[in-house]
């Protein structure tokens, strides 16, 4: 890879990262106990920052996650080369783990593996779209 290619922006790389973030948010909400929907204080969340937002209700949680997603995507669009890929893969793997751990804790074993495969297939599809869009640019 030439030095010029390494310095070129790769904005489509943010797509699979954003998909992982949004999947994690969706799984986090979907796996909340039924009592959460009547009283957000009944939340279950391992991350204290997201727990604070969940305690304010699903709308605050989603708004916070969307703001976070926009900031991460903006950073990924701004960064280039190795720093972009390091941040993007860290965020993608962290949210993949977050969504997978929710499924492991909240779902019965016979459903867990299907949910996990759906998460990973969604992320793989986002990477396939990224590679397709990126190849059109080069």
N, C-alpha and C positions, 0 to 999 in steps of 0.2 A: 504494500500500500504506500502510495506516495505521501510526502509530507502535506501536499495540498489537499489530498483526499481526507487525511486525518483532521484537518482544520475546518473542513466543510461542515456546515450545520446538517443535522440529521433529525429534523422535527418529528418525523413519523415514529421514531423510537419511543416517543411518549405514549403512543397508542396502547401497546400491551401493558405498560405500567398503569395507565389510567384504568384499563379494564380490570386489572388485579385490585386496584384500590376500590373501585366501585363494587366488584364482587364481594370483597371483604365487608363493605358497608351493608350490602344487601343481606349477606349471610348473618352478620351481627344482628340486624333487625329481625330477620326471619327466625332466628334461634332464641329470641327473648322469650321468657316464660309468659304464659297467658295473662298472668297478673300484672305484667309490665304495662299492658295496653290500657289497664284501668288506673294504675298507679305507677308512674315511671320510677318511683323509689324502689320498686321491686326488680330493678334491672340486674342483669348478670353481665359483667364485663371485666376482663382481666387487666385492661389498660386504663390507668387512672384518668388520663386526659379524656379518652372517649367515654369513660364512665361518667365523668362530670357532665358531659354534653347529653348523654343518654338520660341522666337524672332530670334534665330540663324537658325531656320529651323527644319523640321521634323526629319532629320537625327541626328542632335545634341540632340534633345529632346529624341529620342529613345535611343541613345547612353548613355545619362545621366540616363535615367530610367533603362537601363540594368545594368549599373555600380551600381546604387543604389540597384537594386534587388539582385545582386550578393553579395553586402556588407550585406544586411539584411539576406539573406540566410546563408551566412558564420557565422554571429552572432548567428542565430538561431541554426545552427549545433553545434557551440561551446558552447552555453549556455545549461544549464540543469535545469530541474524542473520548479519551479514557475517563475524565471526570464525569461526563454525561453517562457513559455506560456503567461506571461504578455506582453512581447514585441511583440510576434507573434499576439496575439489577438488585441492589440492596432493597429498595422500596418494593419492587415486584416480589422478591422472595419473602420479605417481611409480611406483606399482605396475603400472599399465598399461604404462608404458615398460619396467619391469623384466621383466614377463612377455613382452612383445613382443620385447625384445632377446634373451632366452633363445631364443625360437623362431627368430629370425633367425640366431643363431650356431649353434644345434644341429640344426636341421632342414633337410632338402633343400628347394630352392626350391619344388618342386611341392607340398610338404606345408606349408611355412611360411605361405603365404597362407591356406590353409584353417584352420590353427591360429590365425592372427591374427584371422580373421573369427569363429571360435568364441569367442575371448576377448572381442572387441568386442560380439558378439551377447549373450553372457552378461551383460556389464556393461549393455548397453542394456535387456535384460530386467529386470535389477535396478532400473534407473531407472524403467521402466514400472510395476513393482510399487510402488516408492516413491511415484510420482505418484498411483497408484490409492489407496494407503493414506492418503496425505496428503490427498487430496480428500475422503475419507470423514470426515475429522476436521474439516474446515472447514465 
